[in-house]
Amino acid sequence: MSLVLVTGATGYIGQHIIDQLLERNFKVVGTARSQAKADALLANFSRIHDITNLALEIVPDIETAGAFNEVLKNHRFDYVIHTASPISFGAVADLYDFYVKPAVAGCENILQGVRDFAPSVKHVVVTSSFASVMRAEEFSNQAFIHTEETWNPMDWSDVKEEFEAYIYSKKAAELASRKFVEDNQSELKYKYTSVHPSYVFGPHLFASSLASASGSSELLNRILSYPPDKEGPFNDVASLACDVRDVALIHVEALFHPEELHNARLCTASGKFSSQSILDVLNSRFPEFKGKFPVGNPIEGKHYLETQTPAFDFSKTLELVGCSLRSLEETLYDAAKQYFDFEKALAKSES
């Protein structure tokens, strides 16, 4: 039975990855930043799986040199999936220290640790982001097609705000990872692959996580709370999106093809979205909530998506991995339904 290390086990994507690995009868060791988070995650998984094949180790700071070394020494791993990275937005004193350093150090620490202490590992799959692929200046140019070979040209000197620091951190971490693999190729016994999700939506593995949602998931929760008289246009956020369950699947499927996917960039997007397109799904798929959400202007919203969001072709990824993606409408419906069911259950428990 193969053993897989999943860093960032308590995260949105990490939980789905572990779920799919356990479904396939893998043994899994996950990392969490605190014992409290580890205990809570084990308790949740115990409700849906036999957790004899799941263990959690504490790695409080992925930026610390050798952060993963003890974990790697304590187990004989066959595969590693590295998802851990900072994503929280808020009051940050130093953007470079908060975003870039941990993202780069986390990737370097796992790659170095596997090289030095886990010679049995065949494949390391690292979660990156569409952020290291996208060319923001081409979003309105529908003749420019983003593919797996596209790189974000952003430099640190271009960073003016927190979200840009997060975007740059993804590119910096990928560049550092690829440099490490190239510089150490004669010593490495494992192959390396990066996965680049766009905005990630879809249901949480555990509905209780909705209370502390961040990133794309928090964005959906915010739109779900819009008052019905809120005025548009609803194009404040518009880009590409994919389903968290598909992102997890691509990570897992990639494990089995170390030779074919060495140095590959696997990009995931099932379609384009905006706040308006999310409202369109809510208003069309949940007639029981008619009048609860703003309607906006679906025709203008569709035109905006067609002209102002990035064109893409990530068919190479699907061919390499051999899977298909859920429709974005299905993804948004499932995520919204989980939110409504959670709110209903919460209200019932408090009454």
Secondary structure, 3 states (H helix, E strand, C coil): CCEEEEECCCCHHHHHHHHHHHHCCCEEEEEECCHHHHHHHHHHHCCCCCHHHEEEEECCCCCCCCCCHHHHHHCCCCEEEECCCCCCCCCCCCHHHHHHHHHHHHHHHHHHHHHHHCCCCCEEEEECCHHHCCCHHHCCCCCCEECCCCCCCCCHHHCCCHHHHHHHHHHHHHHHHHHHHHHCCCCCCCEEEEEEECEEECCCCCHHHHHHCCHHHHHHHHHHCCCCCCCCCCCCCEEEEEEHHHHHHHHHHHHCCCCCCCCCEEEECCEEEEHHHHHHHHHHHCHHHCCCCCCCCHHHHHHHHHHHCCEECCHHHHHHHCCCCCCHHHHHHHHHHHHHHHHHHHHHHHC
